[in-house]
Amino acid sequence: MFYLLRHLLSVVLLPGTMVVLVPLWIARRYSIEPSWPRTAGGIVLAICGALLLVPGVLLFGSSLQRFFTSGRGTLAPWDPPGRLVVSGPYRYVRNPMIAGVIFMQAALALLLRSAPHAVWAGTFLLVNALYIPLLEEPDLAARFGADYDRYRAHVRRFVPRLTPWIDSDRSALHQDRPRV
């Protein structure tokens, strides 16, 4: 029960802030209200936003589930997974959770047709493009050693692989087994 509460708290504090609270503040600050698009361009933007929302939610949800089940930790830097997670979307890209959040932020900017929300999504991307290689990856390398180095050598940070990475040493890493 305590593990579930830790997990829920990390979701509320981190992505909840990035995807809900900050966008709400931006909407209030700039008087942005949801409205139906009235032009062809607005309709196209709204459709693109709706389409981006789907992979965003799926990537984030799948990553969160992997942290909970395989990693036995939360998405919070102060309570990280105790095991290296390289299953599910992590077989394609090293940061699917951040990608999911960025997709959701971009989707919101498109759905609302809001430049301030687009700036927020870009700022979040930039901060993570700096934070991940400078702080997160050295910590992962220190905690997981050769397993993380092998994973990092085969799976890119932000650009997904076309095929899932399958490590030959499955005993050390927690990967999905290919379905036969």
SEKETOR-263584 format. One record per residue: residue number from 1; x, y, z of N, C-alpha, C, O in turn. Coordinates in Angstrom, 3 decimals, m for minus. Layout:
BEGIN
- NUM:X:Y:Z:X:Y:Z:X:Y:Z:X:Y:Z
...
***
This chain:
BEGIN
- 1:0.821:m1.198:0.000:0.000:0.000:0.000:0.867:1.265:0.000:0.580:2.226:m0.714
- 2:1.939:1.248:0.819:2.831:2.401:0.895:3.495:2.644:m0.462:3.665:3.792:m0.872
- 3:3.870:1.565:m1.160:4.493:1.679:m2.476:3.532:2.353:m3.460:3.942:3.222:m4.230
- 4:2.290:1.967:m3.438:1.285:2.565:m4.315:1.117:4.062:m4.011:1.001:4.871:m4.932
- 5:1.104:4.424:m2.743:0.980:5.836:m2.362:2.188:6.648:m2.837:2.033:7.772:m3.315
- 6:3.392:6.078:m2.704:4.600:6.759:m3.188:4.498:6.999:m4.689:4.845:8.064:m5.199
- 7:4.011:5.970:m5.378:3.880:6.053:m6.830:2.874:7.142:m7.221:3.153:7.963:m8.094
- 8:1.725:7.147:m6.583:0.696:8.140:m6.873:1.176:9.554:m6.561:0.908:10.486:m7.319
- 9:1.882:9.711:m5.451:2.409:11.023:m5.082:3.382:11.534:m6.145:3.337:12.709:m6.511
- 10:4.255:10.666:m6.639:5.212:11.101:m7.659:4.497:11.510:m8.949:4.923:12.455:m9.614
- 11:3.417:10.812:m9.311:2.657:11.158:m10.518:1.974:12.512:m10.343:1.994:13.343:m11.251
- 12:1.379:12.728:m9.194:0.693:13.999:m8.945:1.693:15.151:m8.937:1.433:16.202:m9.523
- 13:2.833:14.961:m8.277:3.801:16.048:m8.146:4.530:16.375:m9.442:4.735:17.549:m9.750
- 14:4.925:15.362:m10.205:5.753:15.653:m11.382:4.939:15.811:m12.667:4.735:16.945:m13.101
- 15:4.467:14.740:m13.295:3.711:14.982:m14.526:2.419:15.760:m14.275:1.961:16.499:m15.147
- 16:1.840:15.601:m13.102:0.642:16.383:m12.789:0.919:17.873:m12.850:0.092:18.645:m13.333
- 17:2.065:18.269:m12.368:2.461:19.677:m12.425:2.778:20.093:m13.859:2.344:21.149:m14.318
- 18:3.542:19.250:m14.563:4.010:19.605:m15.909:2.895:19.606:m16.957:2.928:20.399:m17.898
- 19:1.906:18.717:m16.795:0.875:18.546:m17.820:m0.461:19.183:m17.415:m1.302:19.456:m18.272
- 20:m0.656:19.419:m16.118:m1.946:19.976:m15.678:m1.769:21.352:m15.033:m2.316:22.336:m15.530
- 21:m1.024:21.433:m13.949:m0.955:22.697:m13.203:m0.319:23.842:m13.983:m0.888:24.931:m14.053
- 22:0.855:23.610:m14.569:1.499:24.689:m15.334:0.642:25.096:m16.535:0.447:26.291:m16.756
- 23:0.122:24.136:m17.323:m0.772:24.552:m18.421:m2.017:25.309:m17.947:m2.469:26.226:m18.633
- 24:m2.575:24.946:m16.796:m3.707:25.711:m16.262:m3.282:27.133:m15.911:m3.998:28.091:m16.203
- 25:m2.119:27.265:m15.287:m1.611:28.592:m14.950:m1.402:29.412:m16.229:m1.773:30.585:m16.285
- 26:m0.802:28.788:m17.260:m0.579:29.485:m18.531:m1.919:29.937:m19.124:m2.047:31.071:m19.585
- 27:m2.905:29.053:m19.109:m4.222:29.395:m19.663:m4.835:30.584:m18.933:m5.401:31.480:m19.560
- 28:m4.723:30.591:m17.613:m5.264:31.722:m16.847:m4.465:32.992:m17.086:m5.030:34.074:m17.246
- 29:m3.158:32.850:m17.110:m2.264:34.004:m17.279:m2.516:34.699:m18.609:m2.484:35.927:m18.689
- 30:m2.769:33.906:m19.664:m2.950:34.458:m21.003:m4.407:34.437:m21.470:m4.689:34.649:m22.649
- 31:m5.324:34.182:m20.546:m6.768:34.155:m20.852:m7.096:33.237:m22.036:m7.821:33.616:m22.955
- 32:m6.554:32.046:m21.988:m6.786:31.058:m23.047:m7.882:30.120:m22.580:m7.777:29.496:m21.524
- 33:m8.926:30.030:m23.371:m10.035:29.139:m23.034:m10.250:28.151:m24.169:m10.088:28.498:m25.339
- 34:m10.613:26.923:m23.826:m10.890:25.948:m24.889:m12.049:26.425:m25.757:m13.047:26.947:m25.261
- 35:m11.894:26.233:m27.049:m12.968:26.596:m27.970:m12.875:25.689:m29.196:m11.811:25.166:m29.527
- 36:m14.010:25.519:m29.855:m14.018:24.726:m31.085:m13.319:25.515:m32.174:m13.530:26.722:m32.293
- 37:m12.498:24.862:m32.965:m11.840:25.587:m34.062:m12.866:26.036:m35.098:m13.843:25.336:m35.366
- 38:m12.628:27.213:m35.675:m13.588:27.774:m36.636:m13.019:27.897:m38.040:m13.725:28.268:m38.978
- 39:m11.735:27.582:m38.176:m11.105:27.664:m39.502:m10.550:26.298:m39.871:m10.398:25.425:m39.017
- 40:m10.250:26.126:m41.143:m9.666:24.857:m41.599:m8.318:24.624:m40.910:m8.006:23.506:m40.499
- 41:m7.526:25.691:m40.788:m6.228:25.567:m40.108:m6.396:25.175:m38.649:m5.648:24.348:m38.128
- 42:m7.386:25.779:m37.991:m7.655:25.444:m36.596:m8.099:24.003:m36.433:m7.721:23.337:m35.469
- 43:m8.895:23.523:m37.368:m9.351:22.128:m37.326:m8.167:21.179:m37.507:m8.056:20.176:m36.801
- 44:m7.286:21.499:m38.452:m6.101:20.673:m38.678:m5.234:20.639:m37.419:m4.768:19.571:m37.022
- 45:m5.015:21.793:m36.788:m4.221:21.844:m35.555:m4.867:21.008:m34.451:m4.177:20.274:m33.743
- 46:m6.175:21.115:m34.305:m6.878:20.351:m33.266:m6.788:18.851:m33.533:m6.602:18.061:m32.607
- 47:m6.921:18.461:m34.798:m6.797:17.031:m35.133:m5.383:16.538:m34.840:m5.201:15.462:m34.271
- 48:m4.386:17.324:m35.228:m2.983:16.950:m34.931:m2.773:16.838:m33.419:m2.094:15.927:m32.946
- 49:m3.355:17.766:m32.673:m3.240:17.714:m31.215:m3.865:16.449:m30.654:m3.282:15.789:m29.794
- 50:m5.053:16.112:m31.142:m5.724:14.900:m30.669:m4.900:13.660:m31.020:m4.817:12.716:m30.235
- 51:m4.292:13.676:m32.210:m3.472:12.533:m32.620:m2.191:12.425:m31.782:m1.739:11.318:m31.488
- 52:m1.611:13.550:m31.402:m0.408:13.532:m30.552:m0.720:13.092:m29.125:0.128:12.515:m28.445
- 53:m1.915:13.365:m28.689:m2.301:13.000:m27.330:m2.273:11.482:m27.125:m1.900:11.006:m26.053
- 54:m2.661:10.738:m28.138:m2.729:9.271:m28.019:m1.353:8.665:m27.715:m1.218:7.970:m26.708
- 55:m0.322:8.902:m28.549:0.976:8.310:m28.190:1.539:8.878:m26.893:2.251:8.183:m26.168
- 56:1.224:10.133:m26.598:1.701:10.719:m25.348:1.182:9.974:m24.136:1.949:9.616:m23.242
- 57:m0.109:9.742:m24.106:m0.721:9.029:m22.977:m0.234:7.577:m22.943:0.057:7.045:m21.871
- 58:m0.146:6.936:m24.114:0.300:5.534:m24.155:1.754:5.392:m23.698:2.071:4.496:m22.916
- 59:2.629:6.263:m24.175:4.035:6.204:m23.757:4.172:6.455:m22.261:4.861:5.718:m21.555
- 60:3.514:7.495:m21.792:3.608:7.812:m20.370:3.036:6.679:m19.519:3.665:6.244:m18.555
- 61:1.854:6.208:m19.875:1.206:5.147:m19.099:2.010:3.865:m19.082:2.150:3.234:m18.035
- 62:2.540:3.471:m20.230:3.331:2.245:m20.298:4.626:2.391:m19.495:5.035:1.461:m18.799
- 63:5.266:3.551:m19.590:6.498:3.794:m18.828:6.231:3.745:m17.335:6.994:3.149:m16.574
- 64:5.156:4.369:m16.930:4.778:4.392:m15.522:4.523:2.977:m15.006:4.965:2.615:m13.915
- 65:3.812:2.188:m15.796:3.521:0.806:m15.418:4.806:m0.003:m15.301:4.931:m0.829:m14.398
- 66:5.768:0.221:m16.203:7.054:m0.504:m16.146:7.828:m0.126:m14.887:8.411:m0.992:m14.235
- 67:7.836:1.153:m14.543:8.522:1.577:m13.322:7.891:0.903:m12.108:8.590:0.469:m11.193
- 68:6.586:0.821:m12.112:5.853:0.242:m10.974:6.105:m1.257:m10.849:6.365:m1.753:m9.753
- 69:6.031:m1.981:m11.969:6.133:m3.448:m11.903:7.557:m3.956:m12.029:8.008:m4.731:m11.185
- 70:8.276:m3.539:m13.064:9.626:m4.064:m13.301:10.688:m3.355:m12.482:11.584:m3.995:m11.931
- 71:10.590:m2.039:m12.401:11.635:m1.268:m11.735:11.496:m1.187:m10.235:12.472:m0.928:m9.530
- 72:10.277:m1.408:m9.733:9.995:m1.319:m8.296:10.417:0.034:m7.731:11.026:0.122:m6.665
- 73:10.077:1.083:m8.474:10.359:2.437:m8.022:9.380:3.383:m8.676:8.461:2.958:m9.376
- 74:9.578:4.653:m8.448:8.674:5.656:m9.003:9.409:6.479:m10.058:10.607:6.298:m10.275
- 75:8.688:7.376:m10.704:9.304:8.249:m11.689:10.038:9.408:m11.035:10.722:10.163:m11.726
- 76:9.917:9.569:m9.746:10.540:10.689:m9.041:12.040:10.461:m8.870:12.460:9.361:m8.510
- 77:12.850:11.490:m9.124:14.298:11.345:m8.937:14.678:10.997:m7.498:15.730:10.398:m7.276
- 78:13.850:11.357:m6.517:14.149:11.068:m5.119:13.716:9.650:m4.724:14.010:9.211:m3.612
- 79:13.031:8.932:m5.604:12.562:7.570:m5.322:12.607:6.746:m6.612:11.578:6.235:m7.055
- 80:13.806:6.613:m7.221:13.899:5.988:m8.546:13.746:4.467:m8.479:13.823:3.869:m7.405
- 81:13.528:3.857:m9.639:13.445:2.395:m9.684:14.737:1.758:m9.174:15.834:2.264:m9.410
- 82:14.581:0.651:m8.477:15.739:m0.079:m7.961:16.359:m0.997:m8.989:17.484:m1.465:m8.814
- 83:15.624:m1.260:m10.074:16.122:m2.112:m11.149:16.075:m1.341:m12.456:15.188:m0.515:m12.674
- 84:17.030:m1.615:m13.314:17.078:m0.980:m14.619:15.896:m1.468:m15.458:15.715:m2.672:m15.637
- 85:15.103:m0.546:m15.966:13.930:m0.887:m16.766:14.282:m0.746:m18.242:14.586:0.349:m18.715
- 86:14.237:m1.855:m18.961:14.521:m1.846:m20.399:13.480:m2.678:m21.146:13.786:m3.301:m22.163
- 87:12.262:m2.683:m20.639:11.190:m3.421:m21.282:10.165:m2.445:m21.859:10.250:m1.236:m21.640
- 88:9.212:m2.977:m22.587:8.166:m2.132:m23.161:8.753:m1.056:m24.055:9.609:m1.350:m24.890
- 89:8.311:0.186:m23.897:8.811:1.254:m24.774:10.294:1.552:m24.558:10.931:2.163:m25.416
- 90:10.846:1.130:m23.427:12.272:1.345:m23.166:13.148:0.499:m24.078:14.355:0.730:m24.147
- 91:12.582:m0.464:m24.774:13.331:m1.253:m25.744:13.574:m0.451:m27.017:14.431:m0.814:m27.823
- 92:12.832:0.633:m27.206:12.936:1.454:m28.413:13.655:2.779:m28.172:14.392:3.259:m29.034
- 93:13.435:3.366:m26.995:13.994:4.690:m26.701:14.229:4.784:m25.193:13.458:4.235:m24.406
- 94:15.297:5.482:m24.794:15.653:5.509:m23.373:14.751:6.398:m22.523:14.704:6.224:m21.305
- 95:14.045:7.330:m23.115:13.244:8.276:m22.343:11.799:8.366:m22.831:11.331:9.453:m23.171
- 96:11.090:7.241:m22.869:9.710:7.303:m23.372:8.766:8.086:m22.465:7.782:8.652:m22.940
- 97:9.054:8.124:m21.173:8.169:8.862:m20.270:8.232:10.363:m20.564:7.200:11.030:m20.631
- 98:9.425:10.879:m20.737:9.586:12.299:m21.066:8.975:12.575:m22.435:8.317:13.598:m22.625
- 99:9.186:11.674:m23.386:8.580:11.835:m24.710:7.055:11.890:m24.587:6.407:12.705:m25.245
- 100:6.488:11.031:m23.751:5.045:11.029:m23.545:4.550:12.351:m22.988:3.531:12.874:m23.438
- 101:5.259:12.890:m22.020:4.865:14.178:m21.431:4.981:15.289:m22.478:4.102:16.146:m22.569
- 102:6.048:15.281:m23.261:6.214:16.313:m24.299:5.113:16.189:m25.348:4.577:17.200:m25.802
- 103:4.771:14.965:m25.738:3.659:14.781:m26.679:2.367:15.348:m26.097:1.604:16.004:m26.805
- 104:2.119:15.099:m24.813:0.890:15.610:m24.193:0.901:17.140:m24.140:m0.125:17.776:m24.381
- 105:2.052:17.727:m23.826:2.142:19.189:m23.787:1.941:19.787:m25.180:1.226:20.777:m25.337
- 106:2.569:19.185:m26.183:2.407:19.668:m27.557:0.963:19.484:m28.019:0.414:20.343:m28.708
- 107:0.353:18.367:m27.639:m1.051:18.118:m27.994:m1.943:19.217:m27.417:m2.835:19.725:m28.096
- 108:m1.696:19.573:m26.170:m2.493:20.627:m25.543:m2.310:21.960:m26.265:m3.276:22.687:m26.494
- 109:m1.057:22.276:m26.624:m0.792:23.522:m27.348:m1.546:23.542:m28.676:m2.098:24.573:m29.061
- 110:m1.570:22.410:m29.374:m2.280:22.339:m30.656:m3.792:22.373:m30.466:m4.498:23.066:m31.198
- 111:m4.284:21.625:m29.486:m5.729:21.611:m29.241:m6.253:22.996:m28.874:m7.332:23.401:m29.307
- 112:m5.472:23.714:m28.070:m5.877:25.066:m27.664:m5.448:26.131:m28.671:m5.869:27.286:m28.594
- 113:m4.598:25.718:m29.619:m4.018:26.654:m30.579:m3.355:27.807:m29.821:m3.637:28.984:m30.046
- 114:m2.459:27.407:m28.910:m1.882:28.336:m27.947:m0.359:28.410:m28.067:0.341:27.433:m27.799
- 115:0.142:29.569:m28.468:1.590:29.781:m28.534:2.238:29.694:m27.149:3.308:29.096:m27.041
- 116:1.654:30.257:m26.081:2.289:30.119:m24.765:2.424:28.651:m24.321:3.406:28.286:m23.675
- 117:1.450:27.825:m24.664:1.564:26.404:m24.322:2.639:25.717:m25.167:3.312:24.802:m24.692
- 118:2.800:26.151:m26.409:3.865:25.605:m27.255:5.236:26.000:m26.700:6.170:25.199:m26.708
- 119:5.347:27.236:m26.220:6.601:27.677:m25.600:6.887:26.832:m24.359:8.037:26.460:m24.127
- 120:5.879:26.527:m23.569:6.047:25.691:m22.377:6.542:24.308:m22.786:7.469:23.789:m22.164
- 121:5.955:23.695:m23.810:6.390:22.371:m24.270:7.849:22.417:m24.730:8.631:21.517:m24.425
- 122:8.207:23.468:m25.463:9.592:23.610:m25.915:10.566:23.823:m24.771:11.679:23.298:m24.788
- 123:10.147:24.591:m23.780:10.990:24.824:m22.600:11.204:23.526:m21.830:12.319:23.232:m21.400
- 124:10.141:22.754:m21.658:10.247:21.473:m20.970:11.192:20.535:m21.722:12.007:19.846:m21.108
- 125:11.080:20.510:m23.043:11.970:19.685:m23.864:13.420:20.124:m23.676:14.300:19.287:m23.477
- 126:13.671:21.416:m23.735:15.034:21.940:m23.588:15.616:21.607:m22.218:16.763:21.170:m22.120
- 127:14.836:21.811:m21.165:15.312:21.505:m19.810:15.687:20.030:m19.698:16.719:19.690:m19.121
- 128:14.855:19.165:m20.247:15.153:17.731:m20.177:16.311:17.331:m21.080:17.058:16.408:m20.757
- 129:16.468:18.021:m22.214:17.603:17.746:m23.096:18.918:18.088:m22.406:19.962:17.543:m22.764
- 130:18.880:18.975:m21.432:20.075:19.302:m20.641:20.175:18.414:m19.397:21.244:17.882:m19.096
- 131:19.068:18.256:m18.682:19.055:17.514:m17.425:19.427:16.032:m17.612:20.221:15.486:m16.846
- 132:18.862:15.408:m18.606:19.047:13.959:m18.767:20.508:13.584:m18.975:21.013:12.737:m18.238
- 133:21.222:14.175:m19.952:22.628:13.764:m20.113:23.557:14.272:m19.010:24.563:13.632:m18.706
- 134:23.227:15.418:m18.409:24.123:15.981:m17.403:23.941:15.370:m16.013:24.918:15.229:m15.276
- 135:22.711:15.004:m15.639:22.466:14.521:m14.282:21.900:13.100:m14.224:22.399:12.258:m13.477
- 136:20.861:12.840:m15.012:20.192:11.549:m14.898:21.050:10.398:m15.407:21.173:9.378:m14.729
- 137:21.646:10.541:m16.589:22.416:9.437:m17.156:23.667:9.093:m16.343:23.956:7.908:m16.177
- 138:24.427:10.075:m15.827:25.554:9.696:m14.968:25.098:8.937:m13.707:25.789:8.029:m13.245
- 139:23.944:9.310:m13.159:23.410:8.592:m11.996:23.046:7.159:m12.372:23.357:6.226:m11.631
- 140:22.390:6.978:m13.516:22.036:5.624:m13.963:23.281:4.784:m14.217:23.316:3.603:m13.871
- 141:24.297:5.385:m14.817:25.547:4.665:m15.067:26.202:4.250:m13.751:26.728:3.143:m13.645
- 142:26.174:5.122:m12.759:26.761:4.793:m11.457:25.967:3.694:m10.747:26.556:2.828:m10.100
- 143:24.628:3.722:m10.864:23.792:2.740:m10.169:23.751:1.387:m10.859:23.718:0.352:m10.193
- 144:23.755:1.383:m12.199:23.549:0.125:m12.917:24.759:m0.352:m13.716:24.714:m1.428:m14.312
- 145:25.828:0.423:m13.739:27.098:0.004:m14.311:27.040:m0.502:m15.742:26.475:0.145:m16.624
- 146:27.632:m1.669:m15.956:27.773:m2.244:m17.295:26.426:m2.501:m17.956:26.305:m2.378:m19.175
- 147:25.407:m2.855:m17.169:24.080:m3.090:m17.754:23.559:m1.818:m18.422:23.030:m1.868:m19.533
- 148:23.710:m0.681:m17.744:23.240:0.573:m18.320:24.120:0.982:m19.501:23.612:1.477:m20.507
- 149:25.431:0.779:m19.386:26.326:1.128:m20.488:25.964:0.355:m21.752:25.957:0.918:m22.847
- 150:25.664:m0.938:m21.602:25.276:m1.775:m22.744:23.947:m1.276:m23.333:23.800:m1.164:m24.550
- 151:23.006:m0.984:m22.469:21.706:m0.474:m22.900:21.871:0.857:m23.638:21.305:1.056:m24.713
- 152:22.652:1.761:m23.047:22.861:3.092:m23.631:23.563:2.999:m24.991:23.316:3.828:m25.867
- 153:24.414:2.022:m25.174:25.116:1.849:m26.443:24.180:1.410:m27.575:24.490:1.610:m28.750
- 154:23.044:0.817:m27.225:22.148:0.268:m28.247:20.828:1.021:m28.416:20.173:0.895:m29.451
- 155:20.436:1.799:m27.413:19.141:2.481:m27.460:19.389:3.985:m27.307:20.018:4.427:m26.346
- 156:18.890:4.753:m28.259:19.132:6.198:m28.257:18.285:6.914:m27.201:17.264:6.397:m26.746
- 157:18.725:8.095:m26.829:18.096:8.887:m25.774:16.686:9.340:m26.153:15.747:9.137:m25.382
- 158:16.527:9.947:m27.320:15.237:10.526:m27.692:14.668:9.986:m29.004:13.450:9.978:m29.188
- 159:15.501:9.550:m29.889:15.036:9.066:m31.199:14.836:7.550:m31.112:15.793:6.814:m30.873
- 160:13.613:7.084:m31.303:13.354:5.648:m31.144:14.030:4.791:m32.214:14.241:5.224:m33.347
- 161:14.357:3.586:m31.823:14.814:2.554:m32.762:13.612:2.083:m33.576:12.469:2.223:m33.141
- 162:13.868:1.538:m34.730:12.781:0.976:m35.532:12.402:m0.418:m35.050:11.258:m0.848:m35.199
- 163:13.367:m1.113:m34.475:13.116:m2.460:m33.948:13.464:m2.473:m32.463:14.334:m1.715:m32.034
- 164:12.816:m3.302:m31.681:13.114:m3.330:m30.239:14.500:m3.919:m29.968:14.930:m4.871:m30.619
- 165:15.175:m3.332:m28.997:16.472:m3.851:m28.586:16.247:m5.072:m27.716:15.439:m5.046:m26.788
- 166:16.958:m6.129:m28.020:16.907:m7.341:m27.205:18.329:m7.660:m26.795:19.181:m7.945:m27.638
- 167:18.581:m7.612:m25.505:19.909:m7.892:m24.980:20.081:m9.394:m24.865:19.160:m10.102:m24.458
- 168:21.245:m9.871:m25.217:21.500:m11.313:m25.116:21.616:m11.766:m23.663:21.421:m12.947:m23.379
- 169:21.925:m10.865:m22.741:22.037:m11.210:m21.327:20.748:m10.831:m20.606:20.675:m9.786:m19.960
- 170:19.741:m11.677:m20.719:18.438:m11.374:m20.119:18.412:m11.554:m18.614:17.483:m11.081:m17.959
- 171:19.390:m12.215:m18.055:19.363:m12.434:m16.608:19.609:m11.136:m15.852:19.079:m10.940:m14.759
- 172:20.411:m10.251:m16.429:20.745:m9.011:m15.725:19.698:m7.926:m15.940:19.499:m7.071:m15.076
- 173:19.031:m7.959:m17.085:18.088:m6.906:m17.410:16.679:m7.454:m17.454:16.467:m8.629:m17.754
- 174:15.731:m6.612:m17.160:14.324:m7.024:m17.104:13.632:m6.576:m18.384:13.096:m5.470:m18.469
- 175:13.656:m7.461:m19.377:13.076:m7.153:m20.668:11.858:m8.026:m20.919:11.673:m9.077:m20.305
- 176:11.035:m7.551:m21.845:9.952:m8.402:m22.319:10.570:m9.530:m23.123:11.545:m9.313:m23.843
- 177:10.038:m10.691:m23.018:10.497:m11.785:m23.858:9.720:m11.711:m25.168:8.519:m11.441:m25.172
- 178:10.415:m11.954:m26.284:9.693:m11.916:m27.554:8.598:m12.973:m27.583:8.771:m14.087:m27.089
- 179:7.485:m12.606:m28.165:6.385:m13.561:m28.274:6.635:m14.483:m29.438:7.007:m14.041:m30.525
- 180:6.433:m15.754:m29.213:6.670:m16.753:m30.271:5.351:m17.107:m30.930:5.320:m17.929:m31.846
***
